[in-house]
């Protein structure tokens, strides 16, 4: 159970206390609000502190000298005290949200209640002043925290029509905090799911990443599917057809049924992300690999991964990594017999991906069949580690000869032929690591590649 006495006992940064003191001394109200208060009550680490006040931005700037105008349009000023940054926002009322994300207009108010009622969830609308110990919880957020419940403030449909991203935030919070979503709030998510089309793919992607790397990603994916958001997260025709097929087999049940009976049919029921290491690269590789395997043929798997991730605006570097690593999920290590086979495997996988390979293929469960698989992986890992200890040449940069040497020795210019010669030399030393000596490589290239070089 959470305890609001934690708010009194918490060791607030001196800079936070100073900001509240200055505002209060000048005759203004000030309260810590949002995630910091929620996380103090939950005894979680605090990432940042936000202050709400009835002082308008210009007033804040007059009494707290070192400020940056980071969000004046919405009444927010970032204050720096001893290089410690604090966002201070004026009590406000929001106008209409015609874009489904941001208010068209903002007006200041002297009413704390007016300011809090426009926020997303009850657990994020609790206020506390660490100087005078004043505490406000107009929407019973503490009670909802105690019940591990995510509940939209006032009218859930209105909250989600104001900002459709709040629907994904509700699911993300449920995964991060191990909370469930109140039925009325979840019903509103289903009703408003189509509004997610108004949200940028970058913001959807960022929330998806947080869900996938949370404590309970399986629950998050179930909620995304049951809340009918997933088809707006994954914009792919083949995927939509698969989801429609699965939806025909899903009973109409309340959201709490997931906790009571996890046998509900789901497109993601066999994607056990909860059993994988809590690592970004591992989780998203499993996720997009699973998607591609279940909506297309293996022949097109890599292309489907790239297509879906591209639509979600993932960086090319991340797309390339996931596409590459997905080729090594459930890899048949029984075919890797000799030390040469191991070196070829490492060269294909790339040394920097060795640890992630074993994490991708390790099943964290007590089932005997998986123990056996993990045992084989453990033995294979020992072989890989043993090979790596010898520091064999695995990349062109590891060769004891380079392009400059070849250009000088054979009087060449930069060309594709030069690159091919180095690749041939690399293939040679992967098979015979002891041959990675400059004079041996020159002799090898003369013998195997000389006629091609001469004709260049």
SULLINCOR-V854864 format. One line per field, one symbol per residue. ss: DSSP state (H for helix, E for strand, L for the rest). phi: phi as a letter, one per 20 degrees, with the letter a starting at -180 (. if undefined). psi: psi as a letter, one per 40 degrees, with the letter a starting at -180 (. if undefined). Layout:
ss=???
phi=???
psi=???
//
This chain:
ss=LLLLHHHHHLLLLHHHHHHHHHHHHLLLLEEEELHHHHHHHLLLLLLLLEEEELLLHHHHHHHLLLEEEEEHHHLEEEEEELLEEEEEEELEEELLLLLLLLLLLEEELLLHHHHHHLLLEHHHLLEELLLLLLEELLLLHHHHHHLLEELELLLHHHHHHHLLHHHHHHHHHHHHHLLEELHHHHHHHHHHHHHHHHLLHHHHHHHHHHHHLLLLHHHHHHHHHHLLLHHHHLLLHHHHHHHHHHHLLLLLLLLLHHHHLLLLLLLLLLLLHHHLLLLHHHHHHHHHHHHHHHHLLHHHHHHHHHHHHHHLLLLHHHHHHHHHHHLLLLLLHHHLLLHHHHHHHHHHHLHHHHHHHHHHHLLLLLLHHHHHHHHHHHHHHHHHHHHHHLLLLLLHHHLLLLHHHHHHHHLLLLLHHHHHHHHHHHHHHHHLHHHLLHHHHHHHHHHHHHHHHHHL
phi=.ecfffffefefggfffffffffffendebbfbnfffgfffeldfdebddddbeffgfffffedfeccfebggdndceddclmeecedcfgbddefdfembcffbccfbeeffffffefecgfdcddbdfeemfccbfdlffffffelcecffmdggfffffbffgffffffffffdmdedggfffgffffdgfffffefffffgfffgfffdefcfgffffffffemeffeedebgfffffffffffdeffcffffffebeegfbgefeeeffedfebgfffffgffffgffecbfffegfffgffffffemffgffgffffffffdflfeffeedeffgffffffffngfdgffgfffdeeebeffffgffffffffffffffffffelffccgfefebcgffffffdlddgafgfffffffffgffffcgfefcgfffffffgfecgffffff
psi=iiheedddeigiiddddddddddddeeiihiiiadddddddefiihdihihiiehiddddddegdgihgdfddeehhhhhhfehhhhhhihiiiaigdefdiidihiiiehdddddeeicideefhihhedeeihhgdffddddddefhhhihbhdddddddhdddddddddddddefiihidddddddddeddeedeiiddddddddddddeadgddddddddddefddeedhghddddddddddddehihiideddddgeehhidedeggddeiighddddddddddddddeeiiddedddddddddddefiidddddddddddeehfhgedegdidddddddddddhdeedddddddehhgiehddddddddddddddddddddddefiheideeieiidddddddefiihidddddddddddddeddgdeegidddddddddddeddddde.
//
